[in-house]
């Protein structure tokens, strides 16, 4: 899935992000507003992950959306 589509449809996809990364608060999700860089920063902070690990997780999130046929 193209990240521009995720950003443009963040309100529909934020629930899936919350399921994947439960430590993100509703306030965090509001501030992220679908921006990949923001999401990665919040994940690094919330989970104490390295940059490469965060990028892999976000890439997998995108792939899983495609694999599950999520249409946005």
PyMOL Python script that loads the backbone (N, CA, C, O; Angstrom):
from pymol import cmd

cmd.read_pdbstr("""\
ATOM      1  N   UNK A   1       0.844  -1.178   0.000  1.00  0.00           N
ATOM      2  CA  UNK A   1       0.000   0.000   0.000  1.00  0.00           C
ATOM      3  C   UNK A   1       0.888   1.239   0.000  1.00  0.00           C
ATOM      4  O   UNK A   1       1.886   1.312   0.716  1.00  0.00           O
ATOM      5  N   UNK A   2       0.518   2.161  -0.781  1.00  0.00           N
ATOM      6  CA  UNK A   2       1.223   3.426  -0.908  1.00  0.00           C
ATOM      7  C   UNK A   2       1.014   4.258   0.359  1.00  0.00           C
ATOM      8  O   UNK A   2      -0.111   4.397   0.840  1.00  0.00           O
ATOM      9  N   UNK A   3       2.096   4.805   0.891  1.00  0.00           N
ATOM     10  CA  UNK A   3       1.976   5.554   2.141  1.00  0.00           C
ATOM     11  C   UNK A   3       1.105   6.788   1.977  1.00  0.00           C
ATOM     12  O   UNK A   3       0.459   7.205   2.939  1.00  0.00           O
ATOM     13  N   UNK A   4       1.065   7.383   0.798  1.00  0.00           N
ATOM     14  CA  UNK A   4       0.185   8.532   0.574  1.00  0.00           C
ATOM     15  C   UNK A   4      -1.275   8.153   0.811  1.00  0.00           C
ATOM     16  O   UNK A   4      -2.058   8.951   1.326  1.00  0.00           O
ATOM     17  N   UNK A   5      -1.629   6.930   0.432  1.00  0.00           N
ATOM     18  CA  UNK A   5      -3.006   6.452   0.673  1.00  0.00           C
ATOM     19  C   UNK A   5      -3.255   6.256   2.159  1.00  0.00           C
ATOM     20  O   UNK A   5      -4.350   6.536   2.647  1.00  0.00           O
ATOM     21  N   UNK A   6      -2.255   5.780   2.878  1.00  0.00           N
ATOM     22  CA  UNK A   6      -2.407   5.610   4.330  1.00  0.00           C
ATOM     23  C   UNK A   6      -2.591   6.976   4.984  1.00  0.00           C
ATOM     24  O   UNK A   6      -3.479   7.167   5.815  1.00  0.00           O
ATOM     25  N   UNK A   7      -1.743   7.916   4.598  1.00  0.00           N
ATOM     26  CA  UNK A   7      -1.841   9.255   5.181  1.00  0.00           C
ATOM     27  C   UNK A   7      -3.196   9.890   4.873  1.00  0.00           C
ATOM     28  O   UNK A   7      -3.812  10.504   5.744  1.00  0.00           O
ATOM     29  N   UNK A   8      -3.653   9.741   3.643  1.00  0.00           N
ATOM     30  CA  UNK A   8      -4.928  10.332   3.246  1.00  0.00           C
ATOM     31  C   UNK A   8      -6.133   9.687   3.916  1.00  0.00           C
ATOM     32  O   UNK A   8      -7.196  10.300   4.014  1.00  0.00           O
ATOM     33  N   UNK A   9      -5.970   8.457   4.374  1.00  0.00           N
ATOM     34  CA  UNK A   9      -7.082   7.721   4.995  1.00  0.00           C
ATOM     35  C   UNK A   9      -6.765   7.339   6.434  1.00  0.00           C
ATOM     36  O   UNK A   9      -7.228   6.309   6.926  1.00  0.00           O
ATOM     37  N   UNK A  10      -5.995   8.149   7.089  1.00  0.00           N
ATOM     38  CA  UNK A  10      -5.527   7.842   8.434  1.00  0.00           C
ATOM     39  C   UNK A  10      -6.673   7.590   9.398  1.00  0.00           C
ATOM     40  O   UNK A  10      -6.568   6.716  10.258  1.00  0.00           O
ATOM     41  N   UNK A  11      -7.755   8.328   9.276  1.00  0.00           N
ATOM     42  CA  UNK A  11      -8.876   8.141  10.212  1.00  0.00           C
ATOM     43  C   UNK A  11      -9.442   6.727  10.135  1.00  0.00           C
ATOM     44  O   UNK A  11      -9.868   6.178  11.152  1.00  0.00           O
ATOM     45  N   UNK A  12      -9.451   6.127   8.939  1.00  0.00           N
ATOM     46  CA  UNK A  12      -9.947   4.768   8.799  1.00  0.00           C
ATOM     47  C   UNK A  12      -8.909   3.740   9.260  1.00  0.00           C
ATOM     48  O   UNK A  12      -9.278   2.650   9.698  1.00  0.00           O
ATOM     49  N   UNK A  13      -7.633   4.070   9.168  1.00  0.00           N
ATOM     50  CA  UNK A  13      -6.572   3.096   9.444  1.00  0.00           C
ATOM     51  C   UNK A  13      -5.958   3.214  10.829  1.00  0.00           C
ATOM     52  O   UNK A  13      -5.192   2.343  11.241  1.00  0.00           O
ATOM     53  N   UNK A  14      -6.274   4.253  11.538  1.00  0.00           N
ATOM     54  CA  UNK A  14      -5.649   4.453  12.852  1.00  0.00           C
ATOM     55  C   UNK A  14      -6.020   3.346  13.839  1.00  0.00           C
ATOM     56  O   UNK A  14      -5.235   3.030  14.733  1.00  0.00           O
ATOM     57  N   UNK A  15      -7.198   2.759  13.689  1.00  0.00           N
ATOM     58  CA  UNK A  15      -7.584   1.637  14.544  1.00  0.00           C
ATOM     59  C   UNK A  15      -6.670   0.443  14.344  1.00  0.00           C
ATOM     60  O   UNK A  15      -6.304  -0.242  15.299  1.00  0.00           O
ATOM     61  N   UNK A  16      -6.303   0.198  13.084  1.00  0.00           N
ATOM     62  CA  UNK A  16      -5.371  -0.894  12.800  1.00  0.00           C
ATOM     63  C   UNK A  16      -3.995  -0.595  13.371  1.00  0.00           C
ATOM     64  O   UNK A  16      -3.311  -1.492  13.863  1.00  0.00           O
ATOM     65  N   UNK A  17      -3.593   0.658  13.306  1.00  0.00           N
ATOM     66  CA  UNK A  17      -2.306   1.046  13.899  1.00  0.00           C
ATOM     67  C   UNK A  17      -2.354   0.855  15.415  1.00  0.00           C
ATOM     68  O   UNK A  17      -1.381   0.404  16.019  1.00  0.00           O
ATOM     69  N   UNK A  18      -3.474   1.196  16.017  1.00  0.00           N
ATOM     70  CA  UNK A  18      -3.632   1.032  17.472  1.00  0.00           C
ATOM     71  C   UNK A  18      -3.602  -0.445  17.854  1.00  0.00           C
ATOM     72  O   UNK A  18      -3.042  -0.804  18.889  1.00  0.00           O
ATOM     73  N   UNK A  19      -4.200  -1.301  17.030  1.00  0.00           N
ATOM     74  CA  UNK A  19      -4.147  -2.743  17.294  1.00  0.00           C
ATOM     75  C   UNK A  19      -2.715  -3.248  17.218  1.00  0.00           C
ATOM     76  O   UNK A  19      -2.297  -4.071  18.033  1.00  0.00           O
ATOM     77  N   UNK A  20      -1.973  -2.760  16.252  1.00  0.00           N
ATOM     78  CA  UNK A  20      -0.594  -3.213  16.043  1.00  0.00           C
ATOM     79  C   UNK A  20       0.334  -2.698  17.144  1.00  0.00           C
ATOM     80  O   UNK A  20       1.181  -3.434  17.650  1.00  0.00           O
ATOM     81  N   UNK A  21       0.163  -1.436  17.503  1.00  0.00           N
ATOM     82  CA  UNK A  21       1.049  -0.797  18.481  1.00  0.00           C
ATOM     83  C   UNK A  21       0.214  -0.209  19.614  1.00  0.00           C
ATOM     84  O   UNK A  21      -0.096   0.982  19.617  1.00  0.00           O
ATOM     85  N   UNK A  22      -0.139  -1.042  20.559  1.00  0.00           N
ATOM     86  CA  UNK A  22      -1.076  -0.675  21.626  1.00  0.00           C
ATOM     87  C   UNK A  22      -0.547   0.437  22.535  1.00  0.00           C
ATOM     88  O   UNK A  22      -1.335   1.101  23.208  1.00  0.00           O
ATOM     89  N   UNK A  23       0.741   0.647  22.565  1.00  0.00           N
ATOM     90  CA  UNK A  23       1.280   1.703  23.425  1.00  0.00           C
ATOM     91  C   UNK A  23       1.034   3.106  22.880  1.00  0.00           C
ATOM     92  O   UNK A  23       1.219   4.090  23.596  1.00  0.00           O
ATOM     93  N   UNK A  24       0.621   3.202  21.631  1.00  0.00           N
ATOM     94  CA  UNK A  24       0.291   4.514  21.083  1.00  0.00           C
ATOM     95  C   UNK A  24      -1.058   4.952  21.642  1.00  0.00           C
ATOM     96  O   UNK A  24      -2.034   4.203  21.602  1.00  0.00           O
ATOM     97  N   UNK A  25      -1.095   6.156  22.155  1.00  0.00           N
ATOM     98  CA  UNK A  25      -2.332   6.687  22.720  1.00  0.00           C
ATOM     99  C   UNK A  25      -3.173   7.331  21.620  1.00  0.00           C
ATOM    100  O   UNK A  25      -2.689   7.571  20.514  1.00  0.00           O
ATOM    101  N   UNK A  26      -4.424   7.606  21.935  1.00  0.00           N
ATOM    102  CA  UNK A  26      -5.289   8.306  20.988  1.00  0.00           C
ATOM    103  C   UNK A  26      -4.685   9.667  20.642  1.00  0.00           C
ATOM    104  O   UNK A  26      -4.764  10.116  19.499  1.00  0.00           O
ATOM    105  N   UNK A  27      -4.089  10.311  21.629  1.00  0.00           N
ATOM    106  CA  UNK A  27      -3.440  11.603  21.403  1.00  0.00           C
ATOM    107  C   UNK A  27      -2.265  11.448  20.439  1.00  0.00           C
ATOM    108  O   UNK A  27      -2.078  12.275  19.547  1.00  0.00           O
ATOM    109  N   UNK A  28      -1.470  10.384  20.619  1.00  0.00           N
ATOM    110  CA  UNK A  28      -0.357  10.108  19.702  1.00  0.00           C
ATOM    111  C   UNK A  28      -0.881   9.935  18.281  1.00  0.00           C
ATOM    112  O   UNK A  28      -0.336  10.510  17.339  1.00  0.00           O
ATOM    113  N   UNK A  29      -1.931   9.149  18.130  1.00  0.00           N
ATOM    114  CA  UNK A  29      -2.495   8.886  16.806  1.00  0.00           C
ATOM    115  C   UNK A  29      -3.027  10.162  16.167  1.00  0.00           C
ATOM    116  O   UNK A  29      -2.928  10.339  14.953  1.00  0.00           O
ATOM    117  N   UNK A  30      -3.592  11.054  16.981  1.00  0.00           N
ATOM    118  CA  UNK A  30      -4.040  12.348  16.469  1.00  0.00           C
ATOM    119  C   UNK A  30      -2.858  13.166  15.959  1.00  0.00           C
ATOM    120  O   UNK A  30      -2.935  13.773  14.892  1.00  0.00           O
ATOM    121  N   UNK A  31      -1.777  13.181  16.712  1.00  0.00           N
ATOM    122  CA  UNK A  31      -0.603  13.974  16.322  1.00  0.00           C
ATOM    123  C   UNK A  31       0.129  13.372  15.128  1.00  0.00           C
ATOM    124  O   UNK A  31       0.737  14.104  14.347  1.00  0.00           O
ATOM    125  N   UNK A  32       0.082  12.073  14.975  1.00  0.00           N
ATOM    126  CA  UNK A  32       0.748  11.418  13.847  1.00  0.00           C
ATOM    127  C   UNK A  32       0.093  11.811  12.523  1.00  0.00           C
ATOM    128  O   UNK A  32       0.786  12.050  11.535  1.00  0.00           O
ATOM    129  N   UNK A  33      -1.233  11.877  12.500  1.00  0.00           N
ATOM    130  CA  UNK A  33      -2.025  12.264  11.333  1.00  0.00           C
ATOM    131  C   UNK A  33      -1.615  11.526  10.060  1.00  0.00           C
ATOM    132  O   UNK A  33      -1.696  12.081   8.965  1.00  0.00           O
ATOM    133  N   UNK A  34      -1.176  10.282  10.205  1.00  0.00           N
ATOM    134  CA  UNK A  34      -0.840   9.473   9.045  1.00  0.00           C
ATOM    135  C   UNK A  34       0.543   9.706   8.479  1.00  0.00           C
ATOM    136  O   UNK A  34       0.910   9.083   7.482  1.00  0.00           O
ATOM    137  N   UNK A  35       1.313  10.576   9.080  1.00  0.00           N
ATOM    138  CA  UNK A  35       2.663  10.851   8.572  1.00  0.00           C
ATOM    139  C   UNK A  35       3.623   9.757   9.030  1.00  0.00           C
ATOM    140  O   UNK A  35       3.771   9.511  10.227  1.00  0.00           O
ATOM    141  N   UNK A  36       4.257   9.118   8.089  1.00  0.00           N
ATOM    142  CA  UNK A  36       5.141   7.984   8.371  1.00  0.00           C
ATOM    143  C   UNK A  36       6.263   8.366   9.328  1.00  0.00           C
ATOM    144  O   UNK A  36       6.544   7.631  10.274  1.00  0.00           O
ATOM    145  N   UNK A  37       6.901   9.498   9.097  1.00  0.00           N
ATOM    146  CA  UNK A  37       8.018   9.911   9.948  1.00  0.00           C
ATOM    147  C   UNK A  37       7.569  10.112  11.393  1.00  0.00           C
ATOM    148  O   UNK A  37       8.285   9.771  12.334  1.00  0.00           O
ATOM    149  N   UNK A  38       6.372  10.672  11.551  1.00  0.00           N
ATOM    150  CA  UNK A  38       5.830  10.874  12.898  1.00  0.00           C
ATOM    151  C   UNK A  38       5.567   9.524  13.558  1.00  0.00           C
ATOM    152  O   UNK A  38       5.914   9.317  14.721  1.00  0.00           O
ATOM    153  N   UNK A  39       4.958   8.618  12.818  1.00  0.00           N
ATOM    154  CA  UNK A  39       4.678   7.285  13.350  1.00  0.00           C
ATOM    155  C   UNK A  39       5.977   6.619  13.787  1.00  0.00           C
ATOM    156  O   UNK A  39       6.060   6.074  14.888  1.00  0.00           O
ATOM    157  N   UNK A  40       6.977   6.661  12.938  1.00  0.00           N
ATOM    158  CA  UNK A  40       8.258   6.041  13.275  1.00  0.00           C
ATOM    159  C   UNK A  40       8.851   6.652  14.536  1.00  0.00           C
ATOM    160  O   UNK A  40       9.369   5.925  15.383  1.00  0.00           O
ATOM    161  N   UNK A  41       8.788   7.964  14.679  1.00  0.00           N
ATOM    162  CA  UNK A  41       9.307   8.626  15.870  1.00  0.00           C
ATOM    163  C   UNK A  41       8.571   8.211  17.134  1.00  0.00           C
ATOM    164  O   UNK A  41       9.190   7.949  18.165  1.00  0.00           O
ATOM    165  N   UNK A  42       7.254   8.152  17.051  1.00  0.00           N
ATOM    166  CA  UNK A  42       6.472   7.736  18.213  1.00  0.00           C
ATOM    167  C   UNK A  42       6.760   6.283  18.582  1.00  0.00           C
ATOM    168  O   UNK A  42       6.815   5.938  19.762  1.00  0.00           O
ATOM    169  N   UNK A  43       6.944   5.435  17.575  1.00  0.00           N
ATOM    170  CA  UNK A  43       7.256   4.032  17.854  1.00  0.00           C
ATOM    171  C   UNK A  43       8.622   3.888  18.508  1.00  0.00           C
ATOM    172  O   UNK A  43       8.787   3.090  19.430  1.00  0.00           O
ATOM    173  N   UNK A  44       9.593   4.647  18.041  1.00  0.00           N
ATOM    174  CA  UNK A  44      10.917   4.607  18.659  1.00  0.00           C
ATOM    175  C   UNK A  44      10.825   4.993  20.129  1.00  0.00           C
ATOM    176  O   UNK A  44      11.429   4.356  20.992  1.00  0.00           O
ATOM    177  N   UNK A  45      10.070   6.029  20.394  1.00  0.00           N
ATOM    178  CA  UNK A  45       9.935   6.517  21.766  1.00  0.00           C
ATOM    179  C   UNK A  45       9.138   5.549  22.638  1.00  0.00           C
ATOM    180  O   UNK A  45       9.543   5.247  23.761  1.00  0.00           O
ATOM    181  N   UNK A  46       8.019   5.067  22.133  1.00  0.00           N
ATOM    182  CA  UNK A  46       7.131   4.218  22.934  1.00  0.00           C
ATOM    183  C   UNK A  46       7.706   2.836  23.191  1.00  0.00           C
ATOM    184  O   UNK A  46       7.488   2.259  24.257  1.00  0.00           O
ATOM    185  N   UNK A  47       8.438   2.300  22.219  1.00  0.00           N
ATOM    186  CA  UNK A  47       8.922   0.925  22.332  1.00  0.00           C
ATOM    187  C   UNK A  47      10.432   0.822  22.498  1.00  0.00           C
ATOM    188  O   UNK A  47      10.949  -0.273  22.716  1.00  0.00           O
ATOM    189  N   UNK A  48      11.145   1.927  22.400  1.00  0.00           N
ATOM    190  CA  UNK A  48      12.591   1.896  22.562  1.00  0.00           C
ATOM    191  C   UNK A  48      13.289   1.095  21.476  1.00  0.00           C
ATOM    192  O   UNK A  48      14.276   0.409  21.744  1.00  0.00           O
ATOM    193  N   UNK A  49      12.783   1.178  20.255  1.00  0.00           N
ATOM    194  CA  UNK A  49      13.315   0.403  19.139  1.00  0.00           C
ATOM    195  C   UNK A  49      14.345   1.211  18.350  1.00  0.00           C
ATOM    196  O   UNK A  49      14.335   2.442  18.350  1.00  0.00           O
ATOM    197  N   UNK A  50      15.229   0.481  17.682  1.00  0.00           N
ATOM    198  CA  UNK A  50      16.195   1.102  16.784  1.00  0.00           C
ATOM    199  C   UNK A  50      15.485   1.551  15.509  1.00  0.00           C
ATOM    200  O   UNK A  50      14.416   1.043  15.169  1.00  0.00           O
ATOM    201  N   UNK A  51      16.081   2.493  14.821  1.00  0.00           N
ATOM    202  CA  UNK A  51      15.494   3.053  13.606  1.00  0.00           C
ATOM    203  C   UNK A  51      15.196   1.954  12.582  1.00  0.00           C
ATOM    204  O   UNK A  51      14.113   1.935  11.998  1.00  0.00           O
ATOM    205  N   UNK A  52      16.128   1.058  12.362  1.00  0.00           N
ATOM    206  CA  UNK A  52      15.918  -0.015  11.379  1.00  0.00           C
ATOM    207  C   UNK A  52      14.757  -0.921  11.765  1.00  0.00           C
ATOM    208  O   UNK A  52      13.992  -1.348  10.900  1.00  0.00           O
ATOM    209  N   UNK A  53      14.620  -1.217  13.046  1.00  0.00           N
ATOM    210  CA  UNK A  53      13.509  -2.061  13.506  1.00  0.00           C
ATOM    211  C   UNK A  53      12.167  -1.371  13.286  1.00  0.00           C
ATOM    212  O   UNK A  53      11.194  -2.003  12.874  1.00  0.00           O
ATOM    213  N   UNK A  54      12.123  -0.086  13.560  1.00  0.00           N
ATOM    214  CA  UNK A  54      10.891   0.670  13.366  1.00  0.00           C
ATOM    215  C   UNK A  54      10.515   0.691  11.886  1.00  0.00           C
ATOM    216  O   UNK A  54       9.356   0.468  11.534  1.00  0.00           O
ATOM    217  N   UNK A  55      11.479   0.956  11.034  1.00  0.00           N
ATOM    218  CA  UNK A  55      11.202   0.995   9.592  1.00  0.00           C
ATOM    219  C   UNK A  55      10.682  -0.358   9.099  1.00  0.00           C
ATOM    220  O   UNK A  55       9.766  -0.408   8.277  1.00  0.00           O
ATOM    221  N   UNK A  56      11.258  -1.444   9.593  1.00  0.00           N
ATOM    222  CA  UNK A  56      10.784  -2.783   9.217  1.00  0.00           C
ATOM    223  C   UNK A  56       9.346  -3.006   9.680  1.00  0.00           C
ATOM    224  O   UNK A  56       8.530  -3.557   8.941  1.00  0.00           O
ATOM    225  N   UNK A  57       9.040  -2.578  10.901  1.00  0.00           N
ATOM    226  CA  UNK A  57       7.678  -2.762  11.418  1.00  0.00           C
ATOM    227  C   UNK A  57       6.662  -1.956  10.605  1.00  0.00           C
ATOM    228  O   UNK A  57       5.572  -2.443  10.306  1.00  0.00           O
ATOM    229  N   UNK A  58       7.025  -0.731  10.254  1.00  0.00           N
ATOM    230  CA  UNK A  58       6.101   0.105   9.478  1.00  0.00           C
ATOM    231  C   UNK A  58       5.941  -0.454   8.068  1.00  0.00           C
ATOM    232  O   UNK A  58       4.838  -0.441   7.522  1.00  0.00           O
ATOM    233  N   UNK A  59       7.024  -0.943   7.472  1.00  0.00           N
ATOM    234  CA  UNK A  59       6.926  -1.584   6.158  1.00  0.00           C
ATOM    235  C   UNK A  59       6.010  -2.807   6.224  1.00  0.00           C
ATOM    236  O   UNK A  59       5.203  -3.035   5.323  1.00  0.00           O
ATOM    237  N   UNK A  60       6.138  -3.589   7.292  1.00  0.00           N
ATOM    238  CA  UNK A  60       5.290  -4.780   7.464  1.00  0.00           C
ATOM    239  C   UNK A  60       3.826  -4.374   7.650  1.00  0.00           C
ATOM    240  O   UNK A  60       2.928  -5.037   7.130  1.00  0.00           O
ATOM    241  N   UNK A  61       3.586  -3.308   8.376  1.00  0.00           N
ATOM    242  CA  UNK A  61       2.237  -2.784   8.554  1.00  0.00           C
ATOM    243  C   UNK A  61       1.614  -2.490   7.187  1.00  0.00           C
ATOM    244  O   UNK A  61       0.470  -2.869   6.934  1.00  0.00           O
ATOM    245  N   UNK A  62       2.358  -1.820   6.308  1.00  0.00           N
ATOM    246  CA  UNK A  62       1.872  -1.506   4.961  1.00  0.00           C
ATOM    247  C   UNK A  62       1.597  -2.784   4.180  1.00  0.00           C
ATOM    248  O   UNK A  62       0.549  -2.915   3.546  1.00  0.00           O
ATOM    249  N   UNK A  63       2.527  -3.718   4.224  1.00  0.00           N
ATOM    250  CA  UNK A  63       2.377  -4.976   3.492  1.00  0.00           C
ATOM    251  C   UNK A  63       1.168  -5.754   3.999  1.00  0.00           C
ATOM    252  O   UNK A  63       0.410  -6.316   3.208  1.00  0.00           O
ATOM    253  N   UNK A  64       0.989  -5.785   5.317  1.00  0.00           N
ATOM    254  CA  UNK A  64      -0.150  -6.503   5.889  1.00  0.00           C
ATOM    255  C   UNK A  64      -1.474  -5.888   5.457  1.00  0.00           C
ATOM    256  O   UNK A  64      -2.447  -6.611   5.240  1.00  0.00           O
ATOM    257  N   UNK A  65      -1.526  -4.572   5.329  1.00  0.00           N
ATOM    258  CA  UNK A  65      -2.739  -3.925   4.837  1.00  0.00           C
ATOM    259  C   UNK A  65      -3.043  -4.406   3.427  1.00  0.00           C
ATOM    260  O   UNK A  65      -4.186  -4.730   3.104  1.00  0.00           O
ATOM    261  N   UNK A  66      -2.010  -4.449   2.587  1.00  0.00           N
ATOM    262  CA  UNK A  66      -2.196  -4.947   1.213  1.00  0.00           C
ATOM    263  C   UNK A  66      -2.609  -6.411   1.209  1.00  0.00           C
ATOM    264  O   UNK A  66      -3.545  -6.797   0.509  1.00  0.00           O
ATOM    265  N   UNK A  67      -1.905  -7.226   1.994  1.00  0.00           N
ATOM    266  CA  UNK A  67      -2.177  -8.666   2.018  1.00  0.00           C
ATOM    267  C   UNK A  67      -3.588  -8.979   2.497  1.00  0.00           C
ATOM    268  O   UNK A  67      -4.191  -9.968   2.081  1.00  0.00           O
ATOM    269  N   UNK A  68      -4.105  -8.129   3.370  1.00  0.00           N
ATOM    270  CA  UNK A  68      -5.459  -8.344   3.900  1.00  0.00           C
ATOM    271  C   UNK A  68      -6.536  -7.668   3.069  1.00  0.00           C
ATOM    272  O   UNK A  68      -7.711  -7.658   3.437  1.00  0.00           O
ATOM    273  N   UNK A  69      -6.120  -7.106   1.947  1.00  0.00           N
ATOM    274  CA  UNK A  69      -7.092  -6.515   1.021  1.00  0.00           C
ATOM    275  C   UNK A  69      -7.756  -5.259   1.537  1.00  0.00           C
ATOM    276  O   UNK A  69      -8.886  -4.950   1.161  1.00  0.00           O
ATOM    277  N   UNK A  70      -7.061  -4.530   2.399  1.00  0.00           N
ATOM    278  CA  UNK A  70      -7.636  -3.281   2.915  1.00  0.00           C
ATOM    279  C   UNK A  70      -7.693  -2.277   1.776  1.00  0.00           C
ATOM    280  O   UNK A  70      -6.676  -1.962   1.158  1.00  0.00           O
ATOM    281  N   UNK A  71      -8.860  -1.793   1.512  1.00  0.00           N
ATOM    282  CA  UNK A  71      -9.068  -0.815   0.451  1.00  0.00           C
ATOM    283  C   UNK A  71      -9.350   0.543   1.065  1.00  0.00           C
ATOM    284  O   UNK A  71     -10.286   0.718   1.844  1.00  0.00           O
ATOM    285  N   UNK A  72      -8.520   1.489   0.695  1.00  0.00           N
ATOM    286  CA  UNK A  72      -8.733   2.857   1.158  1.00  0.00           C
ATOM    287  C   UNK A  72      -8.629   3.807  -0.004  1.00  0.00           C
ATOM    288  O   UNK A  72      -8.778   5.016   0.172  1.00  0.00           O
TER     289      UNK A  72
END
""", "prot")
cmd.dss("prot")
cmd.show_as("cartoon", "prot")
cmd.util.cbc("prot")
cmd.orient("prot")
